[in-house]
Amino acid sequence: MGQQRSSGFKSALVVAGGLAFAWLTIEMAFKPFLDRLRDSVAKSDPGRDPDGDGEDAGETSEPSSFASPSSEEGQAGKHEK
C-alpha cells in the first residue's frame, strides 16, 4: 500500500509541475499581447460607453451608488470627526 501512495504522490507532483511549466510557457509566448491587454484594461474607464450611441456620448457616468456596508461605516466615521 505504501508503494501506491508514493506513486500517486509522484503522479500528482508531475502533473502540478507540468501545469506550472505550461502556464509559464504561455505567459512568455504571449507576453507582448498580454502586456498590451493589461495596459488597456488598466487605462479603461468603466463609466464610459465605448459605443457612444446614447445622449451621454463622451461623458462619464456618476460613480456607482453601490457600496459595501464596511465602506459606508468608514465614510461615516470620517464625516463625524
C-alpha positions as CSV (number, residue, x, y, z in Angstrom):
1,M,0.0,0.0,0.0
2,G,2.9,2.4,0.7
3,Q,4.1,1.9,-2.8
4,Q,0.7,3.0,-4.3
5,R,0.6,6.2,-2.2
6,S,4.1,7.3,-3.2
7,S,3.2,6.5,-6.8
8,G,0.1,8.7,-6.6
9,F,2.0,11.5,-5.0
10,K,4.7,11.4,-7.7
11,S,2.0,11.5,-10.4
12,A,0.3,14.5,-8.7
13,L,3.7,16.2,-8.4
14,V,4.4,15.6,-12.1
15,V,1.0,16.9,-13.1
16,A,1.4,20.0,-11.0
17,G,4.9,20.7,-12.4
18,G,3.6,20.2,-15.9
19,L,0.8,22.7,-15.3
20,A,3.2,25.2,-13.9
21,F,5.6,24.8,-16.8
22,A,2.7,25.2,-19.3
23,W,1.5,28.4,-17.6
24,L,5.0,29.9,-17.7
25,T,5.4,28.9,-21.4
26,I,2.1,30.5,-22.3
27,E,2.9,33.7,-20.3
28,M,6.3,34.0,-22.1
29,A,5.0,33.2,-25.5
30,F,2.1,35.8,-25.3
31,K,3.9,38.3,-23.2
32,P,3.7,41.3,-25.6
33,F,0.0,40.7,-26.2
34,L,-0.8,40.2,-22.5
35,D,1.1,43.3,-21.6
36,R,-0.8,45.4,-24.1
37,L,-4.1,43.9,-22.9
38,R,-3.3,44.5,-19.2
39,D,-2.3,48.1,-20.0
40,S,-5.5,48.8,-21.9
41,V,-7.6,47.3,-19.2
42,A,-5.8,49.4,-16.6
43,K,-6.5,52.6,-18.7
44,S,-10.1,51.8,-19.4
45,D,-12.9,53.9,-17.9
46,P,-15.7,51.6,-16.8
47,G,-18.2,54.5,-16.6
48,R,-17.8,55.5,-20.3
49,D,-19.9,53.8,-23.0
50,P,-17.5,52.6,-25.7
51,D,-20.2,52.6,-28.4
52,G,-21.2,56.2,-27.7
53,D,-24.7,55.7,-29.1
54,G,-26.6,57.5,-26.3
55,E,-27.1,61.1,-25.5
56,D,-24.2,61.0,-23.0
57,A,-21.6,60.1,-25.5
58,G,-18.2,61.2,-24.2
59,E,-19.5,61.9,-20.7
60,T,-18.6,59.8,-17.8
61,S,-21.3,58.5,-15.6
62,E,-21.5,59.1,-11.9
63,P,-19.7,56.6,-9.6
64,S,-21.7,53.6,-8.7
65,S,-24.1,54.1,-5.8
66,F,-23.5,50.5,-4.6
67,A,-21.3,50.5,-1.6
68,S,-20.4,47.8,0.9
69,P,-21.6,48.3,4.5
70,S,-18.0,48.5,5.7
71,S,-17.1,51.3,3.3
72,E,-20.2,53.3,4.4
73,E,-19.2,52.9,8.1
74,G,-15.7,54.1,7.2
75,Q,-17.1,57.2,5.4
76,A,-19.5,57.9,8.2
77,G,-16.6,57.9,10.7
78,K,-14.7,60.4,8.5
79,H,-17.6,62.9,8.5
80,E,-18.1,62.8,12.2
81,K,-14.6,63.8,13.1
